[in-house]
Amino acid sequence: MARIELAPEVAEDFDRILDHLATYQVENPGQRIGEIIAALDVLEQNPLIGRPVANGKRELVIGRRTRGYLALYRYVPEMDIVFVLAIRSQREAGYAERVEEG
């Protein structure tokens, strides 16, 4: 079973998501974050489930429409660790510069 590690910057992603949910007065934003975290737990058993993207990274699709998010991660099989690098809404244009290059 793979271990999941969240990059420190993922906290900023959650803050941004919570701010967005508050702006649009979405009910129970904490539950939405819980759903994202529960979806990440799938990576423990299936670390290669996400679609491949650039530079050896993968992208996990979580939910859909207004409840849709994407988690960018890298799986290191030698260590059996999934490093979650960023989370964004499916409607956002891209990830922060911190993860797009490397």
URRA-V995662 format. One record per residue. N is the residue number from 1. RES is the residue in one letter. PHI is phi in whole degrees, 0 to 359 (NA if undefined). PSI is psi in radians with two decimals (NA if undefined). Layout:
n-><N	N>
res-><RES	RES>
phi-><PHI	PHI>
psi-><PSI	PSI>
This chain:
n-><1	2	3	4	5	6	7	8	9	10	11	12	13	14	15	16	17	18	19	20	21	22	23	24	25	26	27	28	29	30	31	32	33	34	35	36	37	38	39	40	41	42	43	44	45	46	47	48	49	50	51	52	53	54	55	56	57	58	59	60	61	62	63	64	65	66	67	68	69	70	71	72	73	74	75	76	77	78	79	80	81	82	83	84	85	86	87	88	89	90	91	92	93	94	95	96	97	98	99	100	101	102>
res-><M	A	R	I	E	L	A	P	E	V	A	E	D	F	D	R	I	L	D	H	L	A	T	Y	Q	V	E	N	P	G	Q	R	I	G	E	I	I	A	A	L	D	V	L	E	Q	N	P	L	I	G	R	P	V	A	N	G	K	R	E	L	V	I	G	R	R	T	R	G	Y	L	A	L	Y	R	Y	V	P	E	M	D	I	V	F	V	L	A	I	R	S	Q	R	E	A	G	Y	A	E	R	V	E	E	G>
phi-><NA	287	269	251	236	264	297	305	291	297	299	296	297	297	299	297	296	297	300	297	296	293	302	262	50	286	291	52	297	298	295	298	296	300	295	295	296	298	295	296	299	301	294	300	268	226	293	257	291	289	284	291	229	297	58	75	269	227	227	263	274	238	67	202	52	292	257	265	224	231	246	269	212	230	258	248	299	298	256	53	233	256	260	278	263	196	226	214	291	296	273	285	286	178	273	298	305	300	242	287	276	264>
psi-><2.22	2.57	2.49	2.26	2.29	2.28	2.57	-0.56	-0.29	-0.51	-0.68	-0.66	-0.77	-0.71	-0.77	-0.74	-0.78	-0.70	-0.76	-0.78	-0.67	-0.70	-0.69	0.23	0.81	2.34	2.45	1.09	-0.51	-0.61	-0.66	-0.76	-0.70	-0.67	-0.67	-0.80	-0.71	-0.67	-0.65	-0.52	-0.42	-0.52	-0.36	-0.76	-0.47	1.22	-0.26	0.24	-0.50	2.72	2.48	2.45	-2.94	2.68	0.65	0.16	2.88	2.85	2.15	2.17	2.22	2.07	-2.86	2.91	-2.29	-0.26	0.32	2.31	2.85	2.36	2.12	2.27	2.91	2.27	2.25	1.68	-0.57	-0.51	-0.19	0.85	2.40	2.09	1.91	2.08	-0.58	2.70	2.38	2.84	2.60	-0.37	-0.16	2.68	-0.44	-3.13	2.83	2.70	-0.46	-0.41	-0.19	-0.53	-0.81	NA>
